[in-house]
Amino acid sequence: MSMNEKEAVIKEYFDMWVLRDFKNIYNIFNCDIYYSECYGPEYQGFSEIHQWIDKMLKEQEVIEWTIKRFIHQGNTVVVEWFFKDKVQDKISGFDGVSIIEFTENGTIKSIKEFSSEALHTTPFR
């Protein structure tokens, strides 16, 4: 799988959250997908992923999930991004990084997210 193909799969996944349309999730995630969210929860396999998505669609609206850049190393892609959502009429956003591993056949087998405050300061300037 080429770098461009991997990037397209990742963009498609991020767009699923904004569009609230997950009909193709089973084509891009490996059946034993491991997912670690940036604030702690972990999910393993389609059953847990499906439950998580259903729960989040009821609680959250993703307003934006913008990719800033990709870093490639073999079957692993690191993605730097900005995420903005609305939960109970409160809008918030944060910066993040995902480490995404692909299988040899091009499906995502692992996503590990890490986050940072979106508002950065320069205390010594």
N, CA and C atoms as a LAMMPS dump frame, in Angstrom:
ITEM: TIMESTEP
0
ITEM: NUMBER OF ATOMS
375
ITEM: BOX BOUNDS ff ff ff
-5.0000000000000000e+02 5.0000000000000000e+02
-5.0000000000000000e+02 5.0000000000000000e+02
-5.0000000000000000e+02 5.0000000000000000e+02
ITEM: ATOMS id mol type element x y z
1 1 1 N 0.852 -1.177 0
2 1 2 C 0 0 0
3 1 3 C 0.899 1.242 0
4 2 1 N 0.609 2.178 -0.875
5 2 2 C 1.436 3.381 -0.997
6 2 3 C 1.134 4.372 0.132
7 3 1 N 2.017 5.355 0.291
8 3 2 C 1.797 6.408 1.292
9 3 3 C 0.506 7.159 1.002
10 4 1 N 0.26 7.463 -0.265
11 4 2 C -0.96 8.184 -0.635
12 4 3 C -2.213 7.381 -0.313
13 5 1 N -2.168 6.072 -0.521
14 5 2 C -3.323 5.211 -0.205
15 5 3 C -3.581 5.186 1.303
16 6 1 N -2.517 5.103 2.09
17 6 2 C -2.675 5.117 3.554
18 6 3 C -3.265 6.449 4.003
19 7 1 N -2.773 7.535 3.45
20 7 2 C -3.301 8.849 3.808
21 7 3 C -4.779 8.969 3.444
22 8 1 N -5.157 8.422 2.306
23 8 2 C -6.571 8.468 1.881
24 8 3 C -7.46 7.692 2.85
25 9 1 N -6.989 6.54 3.338
26 9 2 C -7.758 5.745 4.295
27 9 3 C -7.927 6.522 5.598
28 10 1 N -6.861 7.157 6.062
29 10 2 C -6.924 7.93 7.307
30 10 3 C -7.869 9.123 7.143
31 11 1 N -7.772 9.833 6.042
32 11 2 C -8.684 10.956 5.776
33 11 3 C -10.131 10.47 5.756
34 12 1 N -10.354 9.324 5.117
35 12 2 C -11.715 8.776 5.072
36 12 3 C -12.232 8.501 6.477
37 13 1 N -11.388 7.923 7.336
38 13 2 C -11.798 7.642 8.707
39 13 3 C -12.129 8.932 9.468
40 14 1 N -11.256 9.926 9.393
41 14 2 C -11.505 11.19 10.092
42 14 3 C -12.811 11.822 9.599
43 15 1 N -13.032 11.788 8.287
44 15 2 C -14.248 12.355 7.7
45 15 3 C -15.511 11.635 8.173
46 16 1 N -15.395 10.342 8.488
47 16 2 C -16.556 9.599 8.983
48 16 3 C -17.144 10.268 10.216
49 17 1 N -16.287 10.781 11.087
50 17 2 C -16.749 11.421 12.313
51 17 3 C -17.46 12.733 12.022
52 18 1 N -16.92 13.512 11.103
53 18 2 C -17.533 14.798 10.751
54 18 3 C -18.852 14.58 10.015
55 19 1 N -18.873 13.617 9.103
56 19 2 C -20.066 13.33 8.306
57 19 3 C -21.073 12.449 9.04
58 20 1 N -20.63 11.82 10.142
59 20 2 C -21.472 10.914 10.934
60 20 3 C -21.955 9.732 10.089
61 21 1 N -21.067 9.241 9.248
62 21 2 C -21.385 8.144 8.325
63 21 3 C -20.274 7.103 8.401
64 22 1 N -20.568 5.972 9.012
65 22 2 C -19.571 4.932 9.263
66 22 3 C -19.805 3.675 8.447
67 23 1 N -20.54 3.783 7.329
68 23 2 C -20.892 2.585 6.56
69 23 3 C -19.659 1.849 6.023
70 24 1 N -18.539 2.54 5.847
71 24 2 C -17.344 1.911 5.289
72 24 3 C -16.315 1.519 6.358
73 25 1 N -16.662 1.643 7.623
74 25 2 C -15.703 1.37 8.702
75 25 3 C -15.161 -0.061 8.646
76 26 1 N -16.007 -1 8.249
77 26 2 C -15.577 -2.401 8.226
78 26 3 C -14.62 -2.688 7.076
79 27 1 N -14.543 -1.789 6.095
80 27 2 C -13.602 -1.952 4.994
81 27 3 C -12.236 -1.365 5.298
82 28 1 N -12.174 -0.425 6.257
83 28 2 C -10.88 0.199 6.535
84 28 3 C -10.248 -0.273 7.843
85 29 1 N -11.055 -0.828 8.773
86 29 2 C -10.521 -1.36 10.026
87 29 3 C -10.369 -2.874 9.917
88 30 1 N -9.264 -3.384 10.43
89 30 2 C -9.069 -4.825 10.552
90 30 3 C -10.047 -5.353 11.614
91 31 1 N -10.479 -6.588 11.495
92 31 2 C -11.506 -7.135 12.396
93 31 3 C -11.077 -7.122 13.869
94 32 1 N -9.779 -7.195 14.149
95 32 2 C -9.319 -7.177 15.543
96 32 3 C -8.679 -5.83 15.904
97 33 1 N -9.19 -4.754 15.3
98 33 2 C -8.684 -3.401 15.519
99 33 3 C -8.496 -3.112 17.005
100 34 1 N -7.382 -2.474 17.331
101 34 2 C -7.128 -1.962 18.684
102 34 3 C -7.153 -0.449 18.589
103 35 1 N -7.913 0.209 19.47
104 35 2 C -8.045 1.66 19.441
105 35 3 C -7.868 2.192 20.851
106 36 1 N -6.926 3.11 21.026
107 36 2 C -6.691 3.756 22.312
108 36 3 C -6.959 5.248 22.15
109 37 1 N -8.006 5.739 22.819
110 37 2 C -8.328 7.16 22.735
111 37 3 C -7.351 7.97 23.584
112 38 1 N -7.216 9.247 23.255
113 38 2 C -6.225 10.097 23.9
114 38 3 C -6.522 10.36 25.377
115 39 1 N -7.731 10.116 25.833
116 39 2 C -8.042 10.358 27.241
117 39 3 C -8.242 9.072 28.038
118 40 1 N -7.825 7.917 27.476
119 40 2 C -7.787 6.705 28.277
120 40 3 C -8.528 5.474 27.796
121 41 1 N -9.769 5.58 27.283
122 41 2 C -10.494 4.369 26.902
123 41 3 C -9.799 3.581 25.779
124 42 1 N -9.933 2.266 25.843
125 42 2 C -9.383 1.377 24.825
126 42 3 C -10.49 0.457 24.322
127 43 1 N -10.426 0.15 23.032
128 43 2 C -11.415 -0.721 22.405
129 43 3 C -10.684 -1.772 21.586
130 44 1 N -11.223 -2.985 21.576
131 44 2 C -10.624 -4.089 20.835
132 44 3 C -11.701 -4.776 20.008
133 45 1 N -11.517 -4.807 18.706
134 45 2 C -12.417 -5.526 17.821
135 45 3 C -13.646 -4.724 17.418
136 46 1 N -14.321 -5.23 16.372
137 46 2 C -15.479 -4.536 15.809
138 46 3 C -16.616 -4.35 16.808
139 47 1 N -16.86 -5.308 17.671
140 47 2 C -17.972 -5.208 18.607
141 47 3 C -17.823 -3.983 19.507
142 48 1 N -16.649 -3.811 20.103
143 48 2 C -16.419 -2.67 20.99
144 48 3 C -16.371 -1.361 20.202
145 49 1 N -15.781 -1.37 19.024
146 49 2 C -15.742 -0.172 18.182
147 49 3 C -17.167 0.262 17.83
148 50 1 N -17.999 -0.69 17.459
149 50 2 C -19.393 -0.392 17.099
150 50 3 C -20.137 0.225 18.295
151 51 1 N -19.958 -0.338 19.492
152 51 2 C -20.617 0.194 20.69
153 51 3 C -20.137 1.623 20.985
154 52 1 N -18.843 1.85 20.84
155 52 2 C -18.266 3.171 21.097
156 52 3 C -18.812 4.209 20.114
157 53 1 N -18.821 3.877 18.835
158 53 2 C -19.329 4.816 17.823
159 53 3 C -20.788 5.145 18.082
160 54 1 N -21.604 4.129 18.367
161 54 2 C -23.024 4.366 18.668
162 54 3 C -23.187 5.312 19.854
163 55 1 N -22.414 5.091 20.893
164 55 2 C -22.476 5.94 22.087
165 55 3 C -22.076 7.372 21.748
166 56 1 N -20.984 7.532 21.017
167 56 2 C -20.49 8.87 20.705
168 56 3 C -21.423 9.63 19.764
169 57 1 N -22.074 8.937 18.851
170 57 2 C -23.016 9.61 17.95
171 57 3 C -24.19 10.212 18.72
172 58 1 N -24.518 9.625 19.866
173 58 2 C -25.598 10.151 20.709
174 58 3 C -25.14 11.333 21.565
175 59 1 N -23.844 11.354 21.931
176 59 2 C -23.333 12.331 22.889
177 59 3 C -22.57 13.492 22.26
178 60 1 N -22.027 13.297 21.08
179 60 2 C -21.039 14.231 20.55
180 60 3 C -21.292 14.537 19.075
181 61 1 N -20.999 15.771 18.697
182 61 2 C -20.972 16.136 17.285
183 61 3 C -19.557 16.597 16.956
184 62 1 N -18.899 15.921 16.038
185 62 2 C -17.564 16.332 15.615
186 62 3 C -17.739 17.431 14.577
187 63 1 N -17.215 18.589 14.881
188 63 2 C -17.336 19.752 14.011
189 63 3 C -16.197 19.787 12.999
190 64 1 N -15.013 19.393 13.463
191 64 2 C -13.822 19.474 12.612
192 64 3 C -12.801 18.443 13.085
193 65 1 N -12.15 17.799 12.133
194 65 2 C -10.999 16.944 12.445
195 65 3 C -10.028 17.139 11.286
196 66 1 N -9.153 18.119 11.441
197 66 2 C -8.261 18.564 10.386
198 66 3 C -6.877 17.939 10.527
199 67 1 N -6.406 17.369 9.456
200 67 2 C -5.066 16.781 9.43
201 67 3 C -4.057 17.865 9.108
202 68 1 N -3.016 17.955 9.933
203 68 2 C -1.952 18.938 9.712
204 68 3 C -0.807 18.334 8.904
205 69 1 N -0.428 17.094 9.239
206 69 2 C 0.638 16.435 8.479
207 69 3 C 0.695 14.951 8.791
208 70 1 N 1.36 14.24 7.884
209 70 2 C 1.597 12.798 8.011
210 70 3 C 3.095 12.552 8.109
211 71 1 N 3.461 11.544 8.89
212 71 2 C 4.841 11.061 8.942
213 71 3 C 4.767 9.557 8.728
214 72 1 N 5.493 9.053 7.74
215 72 2 C 5.426 7.637 7.376
216 72 3 C 6.692 6.883 7.788
217 73 1 N 6.474 5.67 8.3
218 73 2 C 7.578 4.739 8.545
219 73 3 C 7.032 3.328 8.361
220 74 1 N 7.348 2.729 7.236
221 74 2 C 6.858 1.387 6.936
222 74 3 C 5.344 1.35 6.935
223 75 1 N 4.765 0.431 7.726
224 75 2 C 3.31 0.29 7.817
225 75 3 C 2.692 1.164 8.914
226 76 1 N 3.495 2.082 9.453
227 76 2 C 3.015 2.99 10.494
228 76 3 C 2.973 4.408 9.96
229 77 1 N 1.871 5.106 10.274
230 77 2 C 1.72 6.511 9.898
231 77 3 C 1.403 7.297 11.17
232 78 1 N 2.141 8.362 11.388
233 78 2 C 1.858 9.291 12.474
234 78 3 C 1.136 10.481 11.856
235 79 1 N 0.009 10.849 12.466
236 79 2 C -0.821 11.929 11.944
237 79 3 C -0.953 13.008 13.017
238 80 1 N -0.574 14.226 12.656
239 80 2 C -0.777 15.369 13.54
240 80 3 C -2.079 16.04 13.115
241 81 1 N -2.953 16.384 14.083
242 81 2 C -4.271 16.884 13.739
243 81 3 C -4.815 17.881 14.762
244 82 1 N -5.922 18.539 14.368
245 82 2 C -6.72 19.377 15.262
246 82 3 C -8.137 18.826 15.269
247 83 1 N -8.735 18.722 16.454
248 83 2 C -10.063 18.142 16.636
249 83 3 C -10.951 19.146 17.368
250 84 1 N -12.177 19.315 16.853
251 84 2 C -13.147 20.223 17.481
252 84 3 C -14.492 19.525 17.54
253 85 1 N -15.139 19.576 18.718
254 85 2 C -16.429 18.916 18.857
255 85 3 C -17.377 19.73 19.707
256 86 1 N -18.628 19.251 19.726
257 86 2 C -19.664 19.851 20.562
258 86 3 C -20.3 18.741 21.375
259 87 1 N -20.306 18.929 22.692
260 87 2 C -20.948 18.001 23.622
261 87 3 C -21.82 18.829 24.552
262 88 1 N -23.111 18.544 24.573
263 88 2 C -24.072 19.278 25.412
264 88 3 C -23.931 20.788 25.23
265 89 1 N -23.915 21.244 23.992
266 89 2 C -23.838 22.663 23.629
267 89 3 C -22.513 23.33 24.006
268 90 1 N -21.52 22.56 24.433
269 90 2 C -20.196 23.119 24.726
270 90 3 C -19.245 22.726 23.593
271 91 1 N -18.628 23.73 22.982
272 91 2 C -17.673 23.48 21.901
273 91 3 C -16.264 23.534 22.473
274 92 1 N -15.47 22.542 22.132
275 92 2 C -14.082 22.528 22.571
276 92 3 C -13.212 21.926 21.47
277 93 1 N -11.92 22.183 21.567
278 93 2 C -10.995 21.652 20.571
279 93 3 C -9.638 21.395 21.185
280 94 1 N -8.88 20.539 20.536
281 94 2 C -7.533 20.233 21.011
282 94 3 C -6.681 19.714 19.862
283 95 1 N -5.389 19.816 20.031
284 95 2 C -4.433 19.255 19.077
285 95 3 C -4.169 17.812 19.448
286 96 1 N -3.752 17.02 18.472
287 96 2 C -3.463 15.633 18.773
288 96 3 C -2.569 14.979 17.745
289 97 1 N -2.164 13.773 18.102
290 97 2 C -1.346 12.922 17.245
291 97 3 C -1.9 11.515 17.344
292 98 1 N -2 10.845 16.211
293 98 2 C -2.376 9.43 16.182
294 98 3 C -1.231 8.633 15.575
295 99 1 N -0.944 7.508 16.2
296 99 2 C -0.007 6.539 15.628
297 99 3 C -0.87 5.423 15.067
298 100 1 N -0.855 5.276 13.747
299 100 2 C -1.761 4.351 13.067
300 100 3 C -0.951 3.28 12.368
301 101 1 N -1.246 2.019 12.701
302 101 2 C -0.56 0.884 12.081
303 101 3 C -1.494 0.178 11.109
304 102 1 N -0.953 -0.134 9.955
305 102 2 C -1.7 -0.835 8.913
306 102 3 C -1.257 -2.295 8.827
307 103 1 N -2.181 -3.155 8.409
308 103 2 C -1.836 -4.537 8.098
309 103 3 C -1.203 -4.572 6.711
310 104 1 N -0.687 -5.704 6.332
311 104 2 C -0.104 -5.863 4.997
312 104 3 C -1.157 -5.703 3.9
313 105 1 N -2.42 -6.029 4.224
314 105 2 C -3.478 -5.907 3.206
315 105 3 C -4.133 -4.529 3.19
316 106 1 N -3.62 -3.572 3.985
317 106 2 C -4.073 -2.194 3.89
318 106 3 C -5.181 -1.766 4.821
319 107 1 N -5.554 -2.605 5.78
320 107 2 C -6.541 -2.177 6.77
321 107 3 C -5.816 -1.671 8.017
322 108 1 N -6.515 -0.835 8.772
323 108 2 C -5.936 -0.29 10.004
324 108 3 C -6.078 -1.327 11.11
325 109 1 N -4.953 -1.651 11.75
326 109 2 C -4.999 -2.64 12.832
327 109 3 C -4.844 -2.014 14.216
328 110 1 N -4.352 -0.76 14.258
329 110 2 C -4.137 -0.124 15.553
330 110 3 C -4.127 1.392 15.395
331 111 1 N -4.816 2.064 16.335
332 111 2 C -4.76 3.522 16.426
333 111 3 C -4.519 3.872 17.89
334 112 1 N -3.482 4.661 18.125
335 112 2 C -3.184 5.169 19.466
336 112 3 C -3.152 6.683 19.377
337 113 1 N -4.066 7.344 20.128
338 113 2 C -4.183 8.8 20.087
339 113 3 C -3.528 9.442 21.303
340 114 1 N -2.977 10.642 21.081
341 114 2 C -2.391 11.449 22.143
342 114 3 C -2.843 12.886 21.913
343 115 1 N -3.12 13.647 22.992
344 115 2 C -3.659 14.992 22.816
345 115 3 C -2.828 16.042 23.544
346 116 1 N -3.064 17.286 23.149
347 116 2 C -2.406 18.449 23.726
348 116 3 C -3.412 19.595 23.715
349 117 1 N -3.289 20.506 24.637
350 117 2 C -4.131 21.697 24.636
351 117 3 C -3.97 22.43 23.311
352 118 1 N -5.057 22.929 22.78
353 118 2 C -4.996 23.679 21.51
354 118 3 C -4.429 25.081 21.72
355 119 1 N -4.644 25.648 22.897
356 119 2 C -4.126 26.969 23.191
357 119 3 C -2.719 26.824 23.75
358 120 1 N -1.747 27.278 22.987
359 120 2 C -0.357 27.21 23.414
360 120 3 C 0.111 28.588 23.845
361 121 1 N 0.981 28.637 24.834
362 121 2 C 1.483 29.903 25.349
363 121 3 C 2.992 29.97 25.179
364 122 1 N 3.516 31.154 25.225
365 122 2 C 4.971 31.38 25.164
366 122 3 C 5.35 32.195 26.399
367 123 1 N 5.529 31.55 27.543
368 123 2 C 5.702 32.264 28.807
369 123 3 C 7.009 33.073 28.904
370 124 1 N 7.991 32.807 28.083
371 124 2 C 9.261 33.509 28.204
372 124 3 C 9.507 34.507 27.082
373 125 1 N 8.462 34.883 26.367
374 125 2 C 8.582 35.928 25.345
375 125 3 C 7.948 37.184 25.826
